[in-house]
Amino acid sequence: MKHLKTTVQEVIDGKMKSPLPVEVIPNQMGINLCAVDSIEWIKQDDEQLVSLTINFIPDNEEE
């Protein structure tokens, strides 16, 4: 199995490919890309996607 991770900026810059087009995150999920740190995924050797994780940048401001 292959474990891969990339930042959103690397995908936008064309340095990495993501199994999930980054435009899906804001357009379909309603999540601002500024809040996304990275995308991780696991693929089997035959390229089937096993898991996909979107990692967010936490808001550490005290209320």
The 8 nearest C-alpha neighbors of each residue, nearest first, counted from 0:
[[1, 43, 44, 42, 2, 41, 46, 45],
 [0, 2, 42, 41, 3, 43, 44, 40],
 [3, 1, 41, 40, 0, 42, 4, 39],
 [4, 2, 40, 39, 41, 1, 5, 42],
 [3, 5, 39, 38, 40, 37, 2, 6],
 [6, 4, 38, 37, 9, 7, 39, 15],
 [5, 7, 37, 9, 8, 36, 38, 10],
 [6, 8, 10, 9, 37, 11, 5, 36],
 [7, 9, 11, 6, 10, 12, 5, 13],
 [10, 8, 12, 14, 6, 7, 11, 15],
 [11, 9, 15, 13, 7, 8, 12, 16],
 [10, 12, 8, 13, 9, 7, 14, 21],
 [13, 11, 9, 10, 14, 8, 15, 7],
 [14, 12, 10, 11, 15, 9, 16, 8],
 [13, 15, 9, 12, 10, 16, 11, 8],
 [16, 14, 10, 13, 9, 17, 5, 12],
 [17, 15, 10, 18, 13, 14, 5, 9],
 [16, 18, 19, 20, 15, 10, 21, 38],
 [19, 17, 20, 16, 40, 48, 51, 21],
 [20, 18, 17, 21, 23, 22, 51, 24],
 [19, 21, 22, 23, 17, 18, 24, 16],
 [22, 20, 23, 24, 19, 7, 17, 10],
 [21, 23, 24, 20, 25, 26, 27, 19],
 [22, 24, 27, 26, 21, 20, 25, 28],
 [23, 25, 28, 22, 21, 30, 26, 27],
 [26, 24, 29, 30, 31, 28, 23, 27],
 [27, 25, 23, 29, 24, 22, 28, 30],
 [26, 28, 23, 29, 25, 24, 22, 30],
 [29, 27, 24, 30, 25, 26, 23, 31],
 [28, 30, 25, 26, 27, 24, 31, 23],
 [31, 29, 25, 28, 24, 32, 34, 26],
 [30, 32, 33, 25, 34, 29, 35, 24],
 [33, 31, 35, 34, 30, 25, 24, 7],
 [32, 34, 31, 35, 36, 56, 30, 55],
 [33, 35, 32, 56, 31, 55, 36, 30],
 [36, 34, 55, 32, 33, 56, 37, 54],
 [37, 35, 55, 56, 54, 6, 34, 7],
 [38, 36, 6, 54, 5, 7, 35, 53],
 [37, 39, 53, 5, 4, 52, 54, 6],
 [40, 38, 4, 52, 3, 51, 53, 5],
 [39, 41, 51, 50, 3, 2, 52, 4],
 [40, 42, 2, 50, 49, 1, 48, 3],
 [43, 41, 48, 1, 46, 47, 49, 0],
 [42, 44, 0, 46, 47, 45, 1, 48],
 [43, 45, 46, 0, 42, 1, 47, 48],
 [44, 46, 43, 47, 42, 0, 48, 1],
 [47, 45, 43, 42, 44, 48, 1, 0],
 [48, 46, 43, 42, 45, 49, 44, 41],
 [47, 49, 42, 50, 41, 46, 43, 40],
 [50, 48, 41, 42, 47, 43, 51, 40],
 [51, 49, 41, 40, 48, 52, 42, 39],
 [50, 52, 40, 39, 41, 53, 49, 38],
 [53, 51, 39, 38, 40, 54, 50, 37],
 [52, 54, 38, 37, 55, 39, 51, 35],
 [55, 53, 37, 36, 38, 35, 52, 56],
 [56, 54, 35, 36, 34, 57, 53, 37],
 [55, 57, 36, 34, 35, 58, 54, 33],
 [58, 56, 59, 55, 34, 60, 35, 36],
 [57, 59, 60, 56, 61, 34, 55, 62],
 [60, 58, 57, 61, 56, 62, 55, 34],
 [59, 61, 58, 62, 57, 56, 34, 55],
 [62, 60, 59, 58, 57, 56, 34, 55],
 [61, 60, 59, 58, 57, 56, 34, 55]]
